[in-house]
């Protein structure tokens, strides 16, 4: 089966959620899924359940902590670059049928790795691998290289009323 490249981007909620939904669907079909999370280093609720699915879904974080409100450190940059290298090796091994690069687009925005690094990654995708890339601010070249692009547009969000991220919903 030919694999395609998906991009989930935009300012609306649901990019990681969509990718995790695809991971669950793929696992249900017997696929093995590797999820590389960039920028994120905090504990999210998916990290509580995915170990129970470890025979088919692997998640690894390549973020250290939340630096969104500060400049990334050299350690943040090194963690992301090592993560992209490791994810490429895993993808090229073809041990997994789906690779998810969660928050890779925003990693580019924060200069953790370059758009050329991600385009190179995309160009080395084996034919049968499904590649999913999430994150706000997708570069136009990433969008052009993808087969499927969804722009999550925020219309209304309860954050605007001061509602904090809730466990099991946003985190």
Secondary structure, DSSP 8 states (H G I E B T S, - for coil): ----EEEEESSSS-HHHHHHHHHHHHHHTT--EEEEE-S--S--THHHHGGGGTTTEEEEE---S--TTS---HHHHHHHHHHHHHHHHHHHHT--SEEEEETHHHHHHTTSS-HHHHHHHHHT--TT-EEEEE-SS--HHHHHH-SEEEE---S--GGGGT----TTTT-
